Amino acid sequence: MLPGTGLAYNPALMDPDRSKDLVHDISQLRRSLEELGADGAPASRPEALQRAREATTRLERASKTQRLDLASFFEMAGQINAQGLDLDRIESYAISLMRGRTSASTVSLLRATTEEGCIVTTRGVARRLELSSALARKLTEIGKPVDLVASPDSLGEGGNAFSGAAVVAPLIQQDSSNGSVLRGLLVLGKKVTGQPYFDRDFEFVGLISELIAIALHNAFLHYLATHDALTETWSRGHFDVELKRELNRTSRRRAKAPGETPGQLSLVMIDLDHFKLVNDTYGHRAGDRVLKAVAQTLRRAIRDYDTLARWGGEEFAIVLTDTGKKSAIEAAERFRKEIAEAPVQLQESEPPRPGITASMGVATYPDDATDPRELLQKADMALYRSKEGGRNRVTGS
């Protein structure tokens, strides 16, 4: 078993023909060396020496290729472990490795998302594959990279979905309960060198595909456990963990530098105004569109290191790190205005238009509270005052 991969170890990591080639070169080298050591005609010695050199060169090349295969494979296994459960990092590394190792002009990755029953492109050329389709079943049955150049009809009519691609590699995970499960696809364009894909390319892609399938599936399960499925923001449970972590980090910074400007952290609680009326008037699908649109607006408005979560129902929460009360209220005002100006499609038959407002409450550590529970309570009370004061406004604790 290969460490950290869950895969069986293949000593050669190459097909039988390549192994036979190595054996042939070794035999050729041995015979040439024997001729060099024998009492033969002097004229034959340069020829034997040349054959020995050629065999040695081929052996060195084959040995280097095999070492690269093994090194890349173990590097991939190690790097996937190093990426942890971060989907973006795993995707980026996998695509980078594929491009570097195969010289593919393009690499696309399809995988499961929160959209059930299909896999869609998350990196590269936009494609979509229904898991119940004949093509998905065919790829699962094949279970290894498909050469679309040498065998353009190998996927039947479904192969038209990969127009312009050279290789399609199904990301198959072996499940003890369900057998072979299609977790995604790697789609490779033609090589930038103009060369065809060789056997060693297909072997490498096949092995790496299984690693990627396992890593992506584990990361996706973690994503589902830590994110809100509708808005794709952090879940409330994960937000609680992040709030506590950031508050502890801010507290440590204050303790280490008491003479400097003290670290602060602010919490913004957001509640969409009259959201029940949206659901009652336009239906819950319209309500879902509103929540997704607001989440996208807030995601664009916050900084990369801030934390946005769906708190529940029509409520969102944001942790603003290294932010005092005045700056937090200014940021919340900006969030409020951007939500009010963002177009939202309430009815499918009508174009998107502005029409959603939000009330917000702001509380700051350590000015208003010294622990997560108290900070949440103070921000929630400030939010309540915004509601009582007429909605579509920001109130500080």
Steps between C-alpha positions, in 0.01 A plus 500: 500500500632845407529719812215746542330406172291191561633359172670169434871523416601417143879434500548595137243780457523418132338266251644153412646625170712757680619235745594274205691788342701541818578129512609508135730798560653333804565183296650705217730679741611172658582346160692807392702500821573131455626568146722777632655259747543215251803428285339600172618688197610856582262630232200371691585685819393851383169356379440325834598816685251705295221249566582511871484879499166499319355242738631697799342822365164326455520352848585836654210663313256226605627509858465879512145479361406239757652707781305803378180295495558378853618839623202679348260244635632521855529876473134515397401277790696718740372824354140385508544419869661842544200674341286351773131531417520818296320441168655800322855405595454137400353603163777752433776256585348215298462714187849647539650153536312368196616787282859467613515121476312443171557831316124525445398828339188515717378312806140513619360352818140393556379396844198481723359827633198592708295441184386141545510224239774638279862604476591838358814686403661687785822573308539532122261457208136505616342155485228315686436127532192340651609208718198299384593539131625221274829689457559511876430127525734433207785698657448323833507163324821586312660627821820629340619787276349497151707598196256705290758554224588134441144379576260784423195268507586330829233698689236474230281801427562631850858571404378812319482663842882507501552670165858622466629285787771234464460304823213448743592344834213393728566568868386168646491416869456142614227493763448192715122540478444639151798365305647739241367853550558783251612804699605721209698528178835634384486622139835562330556690177762408244865535598665836445792311345277351230598149609244230578436376852723200571428190705690640797276812488187287523647292784590810696166673440317181599682471831472868583131499407423256778689716748314810388165320522563403862632844599219694331230280649638540853537876451148528360354317800684746723366788290143378543553472875636853536299697242140602448380306195284781360720807536840321509604718792633348822251310712399620846694219667821590320439869565483433875840333482650784293359770728653336804834450322520861379399637840773292668754616243406863559521448876852355471612794288374742764684311772829502306496870413318688779683823426406508132164562331284220642358236267127511439243279333150589390192292430227606256159330520278543192129434459316543169198726530152360429642171376186309600303724269729402212433130563125554543468718189743344252560153643793326668699469177504879480608509865788266416608727215498796737717319756750393233516852355557659842771243580678581173477872571645461848771264380619765254479775763704343781875454516664165423580439866155588638250222578150493350236246606132439465387524858158352435188578298547846353785595735871530422798568726841647422816504711715803416851429630724784619208743479383747764146627557517809275650312205258210548197730487637663185551156343148392599358815342679409179358144519149641553523730199638228273217262597241770431652576159553139391254372237297198607267290286182458699300359209646282225296687238648836602854636478702540823449828684594654835246461775654321801617684810669383819530606863831459680643501850868543590688401815874520569747307715608602760296823510162329523580143603782272610378162376325364188159449662486852639623646170223320309243617751610865473502492118156337499362766735640770271334329205168498686528875551556544126179307438309701757639825362348449154722235334759550222754650738812422706513526879807464720489339842 
